[in-house]
Amino acid sequence: MPNHVYLIIEIDRLRIEHLSIKIKSLSSLIGAFKTTSSKIIHSIGFIDFAWKRSFHDHIIRHQKSYEDISNYIDANPDKWH
């Protein structure tokens, strides 16, 4: 839907175990995304833009679930009338 943002975020410590990077919580990542994007959106003139206060999350545990959710995200804009 045009008034929603869907993200699939993969957090995998094994991919960065050789680096000294601290993995932040999902709440911290979403907060940073909202803060940064809000600043950019406001700077281009959409002063009244505001994010909803919270967010909904779901842990994808299986490949089939990933495919279903990914397909839902891809098809969702076509359902907006």
PDB file of N, CA, C and O in Angstrom:
ATOM      1  N   MET A   1       0.841  -1.178   0.000  1.00  0.00           N
ATOM      2  CA  MET A   1       0.000   0.000   0.000  1.00  0.00           C
ATOM      3  C   MET A   1       0.885   1.240   0.000  1.00  0.00           C
ATOM      4  O   MET A   1       1.976   1.213   0.569  1.00  0.00           O
ATOM      5  N   PRO A   2       0.450   2.297  -0.610  1.00  0.00           N
ATOM      6  CA  PRO A   2       1.298   3.486  -0.688  1.00  0.00           C
ATOM      7  C   PRO A   2       1.534   4.152   0.666  1.00  0.00           C
ATOM      8  O   PRO A   2       2.464   4.947   0.799  1.00  0.00           O
ATOM      9  N   ASN A   3       0.724   3.850   1.660  1.00  0.00           N
ATOM     10  CA  ASN A   3       0.943   4.467   2.962  1.00  0.00           C
ATOM     11  C   ASN A   3       1.566   3.490   3.970  1.00  0.00           C
ATOM     12  O   ASN A   3       1.439   3.671   5.181  1.00  0.00           O
ATOM     13  N   HIS A   4       2.226   2.475   3.463  1.00  0.00           N
ATOM     14  CA  HIS A   4       2.911   1.490   4.308  1.00  0.00           C
ATOM     15  C   HIS A   4       4.339   1.275   3.790  1.00  0.00           C
ATOM     16  O   HIS A   4       4.626   1.478   2.610  1.00  0.00           O
ATOM     17  N   VAL A   5       5.209   0.866   4.688  1.00  0.00           N
ATOM     18  CA  VAL A   5       6.557   0.469   4.297  1.00  0.00           C
ATOM     19  C   VAL A   5       6.753  -0.961   4.777  1.00  0.00           C
ATOM     20  O   VAL A   5       6.559  -1.260   5.955  1.00  0.00           O
ATOM     21  N   TYR A   6       7.134  -1.831   3.875  1.00  0.00           N
ATOM     22  CA  TYR A   6       7.421  -3.218   4.223  1.00  0.00           C
ATOM     23  C   TYR A   6       8.916  -3.449   4.040  1.00  0.00           C
ATOM     24  O   TYR A   6       9.491  -3.058   3.024  1.00  0.00           O
ATOM     25  N   LEU A   7       9.536  -4.079   5.016  1.00  0.00           N
ATOM     26  CA  LEU A   7      10.958  -4.385   4.939  1.00  0.00           C
ATOM     27  C   LEU A   7      11.189  -5.825   5.366  1.00  0.00           C
ATOM     28  O   LEU A   7      10.534  -6.332   6.276  1.00  0.00           O
ATOM     29  N   ILE A   8      12.114  -6.462   4.707  1.00  0.00           N
ATOM     30  CA  ILE A   8      12.626  -7.745   5.187  1.00  0.00           C
ATOM     31  C   ILE A   8      14.077  -7.479   5.550  1.00  0.00           C
ATOM     32  O   ILE A   8      14.897  -7.153   4.692  1.00  0.00           O
ATOM     33  N   ILE A   9      14.378  -7.621   6.819  1.00  0.00           N
ATOM     34  CA  ILE A   9      15.719  -7.349   7.327  1.00  0.00           C
ATOM     35  C   ILE A   9      16.316  -8.653   7.816  1.00  0.00           C
ATOM     36  O   ILE A   9      15.707  -9.367   8.613  1.00  0.00           O
ATOM     37  N   GLU A  10      17.507  -8.957   7.336  1.00  0.00           N
ATOM     38  CA  GLU A  10      18.212 -10.156   7.803  1.00  0.00           C
ATOM     39  C   GLU A  10      19.291  -9.734   8.787  1.00  0.00           C
ATOM     40  O   GLU A  10      20.159  -8.920   8.472  1.00  0.00           O
ATOM     41  N   ILE A  11      19.221 -10.299   9.976  1.00  0.00           N
ATOM     42  CA  ILE A  11      20.242 -10.050  10.993  1.00  0.00           C
ATOM     43  C   ILE A  11      20.942 -11.381  11.233  1.00  0.00           C
ATOM     44  O   ILE A  11      20.362 -12.314  11.789  1.00  0.00           O
ATOM     45  N   ASP A  12      22.193 -11.450  10.806  1.00  0.00           N
ATOM     46  CA  ASP A  12      22.940 -12.710  10.887  1.00  0.00           C
ATOM     47  C   ASP A  12      24.338 -12.430  11.419  1.00  0.00           C
ATOM     48  O   ASP A  12      25.206 -11.954  10.687  1.00  0.00           O
ATOM     49  N   ARG A  13      24.546 -12.722  12.680  1.00  0.00           N
ATOM     50  CA  ARG A  13      25.848 -12.471  13.309  1.00  0.00           C
ATOM     51  C   ARG A  13      26.977 -13.251  12.634  1.00  0.00           C
ATOM     52  O   ARG A  13      28.122 -12.798  12.623  1.00  0.00           O
ATOM     53  N   LEU A  14      26.665 -14.408  12.078  1.00  0.00           N
ATOM     54  CA  LEU A  14      27.703 -15.236  11.469  1.00  0.00           C
ATOM     55  C   LEU A  14      28.338 -14.565  10.256  1.00  0.00           C
ATOM     56  O   LEU A  14      29.491 -14.846   9.928  1.00  0.00           O
ATOM     57  N   ARG A  15      27.602 -13.687   9.591  1.00  0.00           N
ATOM     58  CA  ARG A  15      28.137 -13.011   8.407  1.00  0.00           C
ATOM     59  C   ARG A  15      29.172 -11.950   8.749  1.00  0.00           C
ATOM     60  O   ARG A  15      29.953 -11.540   7.890  1.00  0.00           O
ATOM     61  N   ILE A  16      29.178 -11.503  10.003  1.00  0.00           N
ATOM     62  CA  ILE A  16      30.101 -10.431  10.366  1.00  0.00           C
ATOM     63  C   ILE A  16      30.971 -10.800  11.566  1.00  0.00           C
ATOM     64  O   ILE A  16      31.574  -9.925  12.187  1.00  0.00           O
ATOM     65  N   GLU A  17      31.037 -12.071  11.889  1.00  0.00           N
ATOM     66  CA  GLU A  17      31.780 -12.470  13.086  1.00  0.00           C
ATOM     67  C   GLU A  17      33.263 -12.091  13.023  1.00  0.00           C
ATOM     68  O   GLU A  17      33.901 -11.936  14.064  1.00  0.00           O
ATOM     69  N   HIS A  18      33.808 -11.943  11.840  1.00  0.00           N
ATOM     70  CA  HIS A  18      35.213 -11.563  11.689  1.00  0.00           C
ATOM     71  C   HIS A  18      35.427 -10.046  11.800  1.00  0.00           C
ATOM     72  O   HIS A  18      36.567  -9.581  11.824  1.00  0.00           O
ATOM     73  N   LEU A  19      34.341  -9.283  11.869  1.00  0.00           N
ATOM     74  CA  LEU A  19      34.432  -7.826  11.992  1.00  0.00           C
ATOM     75  C   LEU A  19      34.056  -7.406  13.414  1.00  0.00           C
ATOM     76  O   LEU A  19      33.360  -8.136  14.119  1.00  0.00           O
ATOM     77  N   SER A  20      34.510  -6.254  13.818  1.00  0.00           N
ATOM     78  CA  SER A  20      34.144  -5.762  15.145  1.00  0.00           C
ATOM     79  C   SER A  20      32.957  -4.803  15.021  1.00  0.00           C
ATOM     80  O   SER A  20      33.066  -3.609  15.301  1.00  0.00           O
ATOM     81  N   ILE A  21      31.829  -5.359  14.595  1.00  0.00           N
ATOM     82  CA  ILE A  21      30.600  -4.587  14.420  1.00  0.00           C
ATOM     83  C   ILE A  21      29.590  -5.068  15.452  1.00  0.00           C
ATOM     84  O   ILE A  21      29.369  -6.268  15.615  1.00  0.00           O
ATOM     85  N   LYS A  22      28.986  -4.118  16.140  1.00  0.00           N
ATOM     86  CA  LYS A  22      27.963  -4.461  17.107  1.00  0.00           C
ATOM     87  C   LYS A  22      26.606  -4.466  16.395  1.00  0.00           C
ATOM     88  O   LYS A  22      26.242  -3.495  15.731  1.00  0.00           O
ATOM     89  N   ILE A  23      25.871  -5.558  16.538  1.00  0.00           N
ATOM     90  CA  ILE A  23      24.542  -5.633  15.932  1.00  0.00           C
ATOM     91  C   ILE A  23      23.567  -4.946  16.866  1.00  0.00           C
ATOM     92  O   ILE A  23      23.479  -5.276  18.049  1.00  0.00           O
ATOM     93  N   LYS A  24      22.838  -3.989  16.321  1.00  0.00           N
ATOM     94  CA  LYS A  24      21.860  -3.251  17.108  1.00  0.00           C
ATOM     95  C   LYS A  24      20.542  -4.016  17.154  1.00  0.00           C
ATOM     96  O   LYS A  24      20.307  -4.929  16.364  1.00  0.00           O
ATOM     97  N   SER A  25      19.709  -3.631  18.075  1.00  0.00           N
ATOM     98  CA  SER A  25      18.387  -4.244  18.167  1.00  0.00           C
ATOM     99  C   SER A  25      17.535  -3.804  16.981  1.00  0.00           C
ATOM    100  O   SER A  25      17.828  -2.800  16.332  1.00  0.00           O
ATOM    101  N   LEU A  26      16.499  -4.551  16.709  1.00  0.00           N
ATOM    102  CA  LEU A  26      15.584  -4.189  15.629  1.00  0.00           C
ATOM    103  C   LEU A  26      14.949  -2.825  15.910  1.00  0.00           C
ATOM    104  O   LEU A  26      14.795  -2.012  14.998  1.00  0.00           O
ATOM    105  N   SER A  27      14.585  -2.577  17.153  1.00  0.00           N
ATOM    106  CA  SER A  27      14.004  -1.281  17.516  1.00  0.00           C
ATOM    107  C   SER A  27      14.964  -0.135  17.207  1.00  0.00           C
ATOM    108  O   SER A  27      14.544   0.915  16.720  1.00  0.00           O
ATOM    109  N   SER A  28      16.245  -0.333  17.488  1.00  0.00           N
ATOM    110  CA  SER A  28      17.243   0.699  17.188  1.00  0.00           C
ATOM    111  C   SER A  28      17.378   0.923  15.689  1.00  0.00           C
ATOM    112  O   SER A  28      17.479   2.064  15.237  1.00  0.00           O
ATOM    113  N   LEU A  29      17.379  -0.156  14.919  1.00  0.00           N
ATOM    114  CA  LEU A  29      17.480  -0.031  13.458  1.00  0.00           C
ATOM    115  C   LEU A  29      16.282   0.709  12.880  1.00  0.00           C
ATOM    116  O   LEU A  29      16.440   1.608  12.054  1.00  0.00           O
ATOM    117  N   ILE A  30      15.081   0.330  13.315  1.00  0.00           N
ATOM    118  CA  ILE A  30      13.867   0.993  12.816  1.00  0.00           C
ATOM    119  C   ILE A  30      13.853   2.457  13.249  1.00  0.00           C
ATOM    120  O   ILE A  30      13.485   3.333  12.465  1.00  0.00           O
ATOM    121  N   GLY A  31      14.249   2.723  14.482  1.00  0.00           N
ATOM    122  CA  GLY A  31      14.317   4.104  14.956  1.00  0.00           C
ATOM    123  C   GLY A  31      15.263   4.951  14.122  1.00  0.00           C
ATOM    124  O   GLY A  31      14.935   6.081  13.761  1.00  0.00           O
ATOM    125  N   ALA A  32      16.426   4.412  13.815  1.00  0.00           N
ATOM    126  CA  ALA A  32      17.395   5.131  12.984  1.00  0.00           C
ATOM    127  C   ALA A  32      16.846   5.367  11.582  1.00  0.00           C
ATOM    128  O   ALA A  32      17.017   6.448  11.017  1.00  0.00           O
ATOM    129  N   PHE A  33      16.187   4.354  11.020  1.00  0.00           N
ATOM    130  CA  PHE A  33      15.582   4.488   9.689  1.00  0.00           C
ATOM    131  C   PHE A  33      14.532   5.595   9.688  1.00  0.00           C
ATOM    132  O   PHE A  33      14.518   6.443   8.795  1.00  0.00           O
ATOM    133  N   LYS A  34      13.652   5.586  10.691  1.00  0.00           N
ATOM    134  CA  LYS A  34      12.584   6.591  10.753  1.00  0.00           C
ATOM    135  C   LYS A  34      13.159   7.997  10.946  1.00  0.00           C
ATOM    136  O   LYS A  34      12.705   8.948  10.310  1.00  0.00           O
ATOM    137  N   THR A  35      14.146   8.125  11.814  1.00  0.00           N
ATOM    138  CA  THR A  35      14.744   9.438  12.069  1.00  0.00           C
ATOM    139  C   THR A  35      15.421   9.981  10.811  1.00  0.00           C
ATOM    140  O   THR A  35      15.193  11.127  10.422  1.00  0.00           O
ATOM    141  N   THR A  36      16.241   9.165  10.187  1.00  0.00           N
ATOM    142  CA  THR A  36      16.975   9.607   8.991  1.00  0.00           C
ATOM    143  C   THR A  36      16.031   9.929   7.842  1.00  0.00           C
ATOM    144  O   THR A  36      16.161  10.967   7.194  1.00  0.00           O
ATOM    145  N   SER A  37      15.078   9.031   7.593  1.00  0.00           N
ATOM    146  CA  SER A  37      14.158   9.278   6.473  1.00  0.00           C
ATOM    147  C   SER A  37      13.256  10.480   6.750  1.00  0.00           C
ATOM    148  O   SER A  37      12.929  11.222   5.824  1.00  0.00           O
ATOM    149  N   SER A  38      12.847  10.689   8.000  1.00  0.00           N
ATOM    150  CA  SER A  38      12.020  11.857   8.333  1.00  0.00           C
ATOM    151  C   SER A  38      12.759  13.150   8.031  1.00  0.00           C
ATOM    152  O   SER A  38      12.184  14.082   7.468  1.00  0.00           O
ATOM    153  N   LYS A  39      14.030  13.208   8.404  1.00  0.00           N
ATOM    154  CA  LYS A  39      14.828  14.414   8.130  1.00  0.00           C
ATOM    155  C   LYS A  39      14.901  14.695   6.631  1.00  0.00           C
ATOM    156  O   LYS A  39      14.767  15.841   6.203  1.00  0.00           O
ATOM    157  N   ILE A  40      15.112  13.654   5.843  1.00  0.00           N
ATOM    158  CA  ILE A  40      15.191  13.826   4.384  1.00  0.00           C
ATOM    159  C   ILE A  40      13.839  14.243   3.820  1.00  0.00           C
ATOM    160  O   ILE A  40      13.766  15.151   2.992  1.00  0.00           O
ATOM    161  N   ILE A  41      12.775  13.589   4.258  1.00  0.00           N
ATOM    162  CA  ILE A  41      11.427  13.901   3.761  1.00  0.00           C
ATOM    163  C   ILE A  41      11.040  15.333   4.122  1.00  0.00           C
ATOM    164  O   ILE A  41      10.479  16.048   3.291  1.00  0.00           O
ATOM    165  N   HIS A  42      11.331  15.760   5.349  1.00  0.00           N
ATOM    166  CA  HIS A  42      11.028  17.140   5.757  1.00  0.00           C
ATOM    167  C   HIS A  42      11.863  18.139   4.964  1.00  0.00           C
ATOM    168  O   HIS A  42      11.374  19.208   4.601  1.00  0.00           O
ATOM    169  N   SER A  43      13.123  17.794   4.694  1.00  0.00           N
ATOM    170  CA  SER A  43      14.004  18.738   3.987  1.00  0.00           C
ATOM    171  C   SER A  43      13.585  18.971   2.539  1.00  0.00           C
ATOM    172  O   SER A  43      13.941  19.992   1.950  1.00  0.00           O
ATOM    173  N   ILE A  44      12.831  18.032   1.958  1.00  0.00           N
ATOM    174  CA  ILE A  44      12.370  18.240   0.573  1.00  0.00           C
ATOM    175  C   ILE A  44      10.971  18.841   0.512  1.00  0.00           C
ATOM    176  O   ILE A  44      10.375  18.943  -0.560  1.00  0.00           O
ATOM    177  N   GLY A  45      10.451  19.240   1.678  1.00  0.00           N
ATOM    178  CA  GLY A  45       9.211  20.019   1.674  1.00  0.00           C
ATOM    179  C   GLY A  45       7.977  19.362   2.252  1.00  0.00           C
ATOM    180  O   GLY A  45       6.938  20.014   2.353  1.00  0.00           O
ATOM    181  N   PHE A  46       8.047  18.116   2.630  1.00  0.00           N
ATOM    182  CA  PHE A  46       6.881  17.452   3.203  1.00  0.00           C
ATOM    183  C   PHE A  46       6.904  17.619   4.726  1.00  0.00           C
ATOM    184  O   PHE A  46       7.160  16.675   5.474  1.00  0.00           O
ATOM    185  N   ILE A  47       6.630  18.840   5.151  1.00  0.00           N
ATOM    186  CA  ILE A  47       6.772  19.220   6.557  1.00  0.00           C
ATOM    187  C   ILE A  47       5.805  18.447   7.462  1.00  0.00           C
ATOM    188  O   ILE A  47       6.144  18.158   8.610  1.00  0.00           O
ATOM    189  N   ASP A  48       4.635  18.114   6.977  1.00  0.00           N
ATOM    190  CA  ASP A  48       3.625  17.438   7.802  1.00  0.00           C
ATOM    191  C   ASP A  48       3.828  15.926   7.894  1.00  0.00           C
ATOM    192  O   ASP A  48       3.051  15.244   8.563  1.00  0.00           O
ATOM    193  N   PHE A  49       4.856  15.391   7.235  1.00  0.00           N
ATOM    194  CA  PHE A  49       5.081  13.945   7.275  1.00  0.00           C
ATOM    195  C   PHE A  49       5.414  13.487   8.694  1.00  0.00           C
ATOM    196  O   PHE A  49       6.186  14.128   9.407  1.00  0.00           O
ATOM    197  N   ALA A  50       4.811  12.360   9.085  1.00  0.00           N
ATOM    198  CA  ALA A  50       5.119  11.768  10.397  1.00  0.00           C
ATOM    199  C   ALA A  50       4.932  10.261  10.315  1.00  0.00           C
ATOM    200  O   ALA A  50       4.007   9.773   9.666  1.00  0.00           O
ATOM    201  N   TRP A  51       5.811   9.538  10.971  1.00  0.00           N
ATOM    202  CA  TRP A  51       5.693   8.090  11.049  1.00  0.00           C
ATOM    203  C   TRP A  51       4.712   7.711  12.146  1.00  0.00           C
ATOM    204  O   TRP A  51       4.541   8.443  13.121  1.00  0.00           O
ATOM    205  N   LYS A  52       4.077   6.575  11.980  1.00  0.00           N
ATOM    206  CA  LYS A  52       3.301   5.983  13.063  1.00  0.00           C
ATOM    207  C   LYS A  52       4.274   5.699  14.204  1.00  0.00           C
ATOM    208  O   LYS A  52       5.449   5.425  13.956  1.00  0.00           O
ATOM    209  N   ARG A  53       3.811   5.758  15.432  1.00  0.00           N
ATOM    210  CA  ARG A  53       4.711   5.665  16.580  1.00  0.00           C
ATOM    211  C   ARG A  53       5.444   4.329  16.675  1.00  0.00           C
ATOM    212  O   ARG A  53       6.641   4.323  16.963  1.00  0.00           O
ATOM    213  N   SER A  54       4.791   3.220  16.449  1.00  0.00           N
ATOM    214  CA  SER A  54       5.435   1.920  16.640  1.00  0.00           C
ATOM    215  C   SER A  54       5.602   1.211  15.298  1.00  0.00           C
ATOM    216  O   SER A  54       5.479   1.829  14.241  1.00  0.00           O
ATOM    217  N   PHE A  55       5.881  -0.087  15.350  1.00  0.00           N
ATOM    218  CA  PHE A  55       5.971  -0.883  14.136  1.00  0.00           C
ATOM    219  C   PHE A  55       5.574  -2.318  14.474  1.00  0.00           C
ATOM    220  O   PHE A  55       5.584  -2.729  15.634  1.00  0.00           O
ATOM    221  N   HIS A  56       5.230  -3.056  13.444  1.00  0.00           N
ATOM    222  CA  HIS A  56       4.866  -4.460  13.603  1.00  0.00           C
ATOM    223  C   HIS A  56       6.016  -5.298  13.058  1.00  0.00           C
ATOM    224  O   HIS A  56       6.542  -5.022  11.980  1.00  0.00           O
ATOM    225  N   ASP A  57       6.397  -6.314  13.807  1.00  0.00           N
ATOM    226  CA  ASP A  57       7.457  -7.184  13.302  1.00  0.00           C
ATOM    227  C   ASP A  57       7.026  -8.640  13.352  1.00  0.00           C
ATOM    228  O   ASP A  57       6.112  -9.023  14.082  1.00  0.00           O
ATOM    229  N   HIS A  58       7.704  -9.417  12.568  1.00  0.00           N
ATOM    230  CA  HIS A  58       7.420 -10.855  12.471  1.00  0.00           C
ATOM    231  C   HIS A  58       8.732 -11.554  12.128  1.00  0.00           C
ATOM    232  O   HIS A  58       9.433 -11.139  11.205  1.00  0.00           O
ATOM    233  N   ILE A  59       9.061 -12.590  12.851  1.00  0.00           N
ATOM    234  CA  ILE A  59      10.282 -13.338  12.574  1.00  0.00           C
ATOM    235  C   ILE A  59       9.982 -14.400  11.515  1.00  0.00           C
ATOM    236  O   ILE A  59       9.086 -15.225  11.687  1.00  0.00           O
ATOM    237  N   ILE A  60      10.733 -14.367  10.436  1.00  0.00           N
ATOM    238  CA  ILE A  60      10.581 -15.363   9.364  1.00  0.00           C
ATOM    239  C   ILE A  60      11.536 -16.508   9.667  1.00  0.00           C
ATOM    240  O   ILE A  60      12.752 -16.315   9.711  1.00  0.00           O
ATOM    241  N   ARG A  61      10.992 -17.682   9.874  1.00  0.00           N
ATOM    242  CA  ARG A  61      11.814 -18.816  10.292  1.00  0.00           C
ATOM    243  C   ARG A  61      12.048 -19.858   9.192  1.00  0.00           C
ATOM    244  O   ARG A  61      12.932 -20.705   9.324  1.00  0.00           O
ATOM    245  N   HIS A  62      11.268 -19.804   8.116  1.00  0.00           N
ATOM    246  CA  HIS A  62      11.368 -20.838   7.092  1.00  0.00           C
ATOM    247  C   HIS A  62      11.363 -20.211   5.705  1.00  0.00           C
ATOM    248  O   HIS A  62      10.799 -19.135   5.504  1.00  0.00           O
ATOM    249  N   GLN A  63      11.985 -20.878   4.761  1.00  0.00           N
ATOM    250  CA  GLN A  63      12.062 -20.387   3.390  1.00  0.00           C
ATOM    251  C   GLN A  63      10.683 -20.157   2.784  1.00  0.00           C
ATOM    252  O   GLN A  63      10.472 -19.160   2.093  1.00  0.00           O
ATOM    253  N   LYS A  64       9.745 -21.060   3.032  1.00  0.00           N
ATOM    254  CA  LYS A  64       8.383 -20.926   2.496  1.00  0.00           C
ATOM    255  C   LYS A  64       7.719 -19.659   3.029  1.00  0.00           C
ATOM    256  O   LYS A  64       7.054 -18.940   2.283  1.00  0.00           O
ATOM    257  N   SER A  65       7.901 -19.390   4.307  1.00  0.00           N
ATOM    258  CA  SER A  65       7.352 -18.158   4.895  1.00  0.00           C
ATOM    259  C   SER A  65       7.981 -16.934   4.239  1.00  0.00           C
ATOM    260  O   SER A  65       7.288 -15.967   3.924  1.00  0.00           O
ATOM    261  N   TYR A  66       9.300 -16.980   4.035  1.00  0.00           N
ATOM    262  CA  TYR A  66       9.988 -15.878   3.375  1.00  0.00           C
ATOM    263  C   TYR A  66       9.395 -15.635   1.983  1.00  0.00           C
ATOM    264  O   TYR A  66       9.115 -14.494   1.614  1.00  0.00           O
ATOM    265  N   GLU A  67       9.206 -16.704   1.219  1.00  0.00           N
ATOM    266  CA  GLU A  67       8.655 -16.567  -0.135  1.00  0.00           C
ATOM    267  C   GLU A  67       7.245 -16.005  -0.105  1.00  0.00           C
ATOM    268  O   GLU A  67       6.911 -15.139  -0.913  1.00  0.00           O
ATOM    269  N   ASP A  68       6.412 -16.482   0.810  1.00  0.00           N
ATOM    270  CA  ASP A  68       5.036 -15.978   0.917  1.00  0.00           C
ATOM    271  C   ASP A  68       5.015 -14.493   1.265  1.00  0.00           C
ATOM    272  O   ASP A  68       4.272 -13.720   0.660  1.00  0.00           O
ATOM    273  N   ILE A  69       5.824 -14.101   2.229  1.00  0.00           N
ATOM    274  CA  ILE A  69       5.861 -12.699   2.652  1.00  0.00           C
ATOM    275  C   ILE A  69       6.439 -11.819   1.551  1.00  0.00           C
ATOM    276  O   ILE A  69       5.923 -10.733   1.286  1.00  0.00           O
ATOM    277  N   SER A  70       7.488 -12.273   0.923  1.00  0.00           N
ATOM    278  CA  SER A  70       8.093 -11.524  -0.171  1.00  0.00           C
ATOM    279  C   SER A  70       7.099 -11.328  -1.318  1.00  0.00           C
ATOM    280  O   SER A  70       6.994 -10.234  -1.872  1.00  0.00           O
ATOM    281  N   ASN A  71       6.382 -12.375  -1.667  1.00  0.00           N
ATOM    282  CA  ASN A  71       5.360 -12.272  -2.724  1.00  0.00           C
ATOM    283  C   ASN A  71       4.246 -11.313  -2.328  1.00  0.00           C
ATOM    284  O   ASN A  71       3.759 -10.549  -3.162  1.00  0.00           O
ATOM    285  N   TYR A  72       3.837 -11.346  -1.059  1.00  0.00           N
ATOM    286  CA  TYR A  72       2.814 -10.429  -0.568  1.00  0.00           C
ATOM    287  C   TYR A  72       3.280  -8.982  -0.728  1.00  0.00           C
ATOM    288  O   TYR A  72       2.523  -8.128  -1.189  1.00  0.00           O
ATOM    289  N   ILE A  73       4.516  -8.715  -0.349  1.00  0.00           N
ATOM    290  CA  ILE A  73       5.059  -7.359  -0.465  1.00  0.00           C
ATOM    291  C   ILE A  73       5.100  -6.921  -1.933  1.00  0.00           C
ATOM    292  O   ILE A  73       4.729  -5.792  -2.253  1.00  0.00           O
ATOM    293  N   ASP A  74       5.544  -7.799  -2.812  1.00  0.00           N
ATOM    294  CA  ASP A  74       5.619  -7.462  -4.242  1.00  0.00           C
ATOM    295  C   ASP A  74       4.259  -7.195  -4.850  1.00  0.00           C
ATOM    296  O   ASP A  74       4.117  -6.294  -5.677  1.00  0.00           O
ATOM    297  N   ALA A  75       3.250  -7.967  -4.454  1.00  0.00           N
ATOM    298  CA  ALA A  75       1.913  -7.845  -5.046  1.00  0.00           C
ATOM    299  C   ALA A  75       1.057  -6.771  -4.386  1.00  0.00           C
ATOM    300  O   ALA A  75       0.052  -6.347  -4.959  1.00  0.00           O
ATOM    301  N   ASN A  76       1.432  -6.333  -3.211  1.00  0.00           N
ATOM    302  CA  ASN A  76       0.588  -5.430  -2.433  1.00  0.00           C
ATOM    303  C   ASN A  76       0.215  -4.120  -3.138  1.00  0.00           C
ATOM    304  O   ASN A  76      -0.949  -3.725  -3.064  1.00  0.00           O
ATOM    305  N   PRO A  77       1.133  -3.429  -3.815  1.00  0.00           N
ATOM    306  CA  PRO A  77       0.736  -2.175  -4.473  1.00  0.00           C
ATOM    307  C   PRO A  77      -0.374  -2.357  -5.517  1.00  0.00           C
ATOM    308  O   PRO A  77      -1.168  -1.443  -5.737  1.00  0.00           O
ATOM    309  N   ASP A  78      -0.435  -3.521  -6.154  1.00  0.00           N
ATOM    310  CA  ASP A  78      -1.479  -3.762  -7.146  1.00  0.00           C
ATOM    311  C   ASP A  78      -2.863  -3.868  -6.514  1.00  0.00           C
ATOM    312  O   ASP A  78      -3.867  -3.734  -7.214  1.00  0.00           O
ATOM    313  N   LYS A  79      -2.936  -4.102  -5.221  1.00  0.00           N
ATOM    314  CA  LYS A  79      -4.203  -4.249  -4.522  1.00  0.00           C
ATOM    315  C   LYS A  79      -4.763  -2.913  -4.049  1.00  0.00           C
ATOM    316  O   LYS A  79      -5.898  -2.849  -3.577  1.00  0.00           O
ATOM    317  N   TRP A  80      -3.982  -1.854  -4.172  1.00  0.00           N
ATOM    318  CA  TRP A  80      -4.413  -0.538  -3.713  1.00  0.00           C
ATOM    319  C   TRP A  80      -5.272   0.112  -4.789  1.00  0.00           C
ATOM    320  O   TRP A  80      -4.800   0.335  -5.904  1.00  0.00           O
ATOM    321  N   HIS A  81      -6.499   0.412  -4.479  1.00  0.00           N
ATOM    322  CA  HIS A  81      -7.410   1.018  -5.458  1.00  0.00           C
ATOM    323  C   HIS A  81      -7.874   2.359  -4.966  1.00  0.00           C
ATOM    324  O   HIS A  81      -8.648   3.033  -5.646  1.00  0.00           O
TER     325      HIS A  81
END
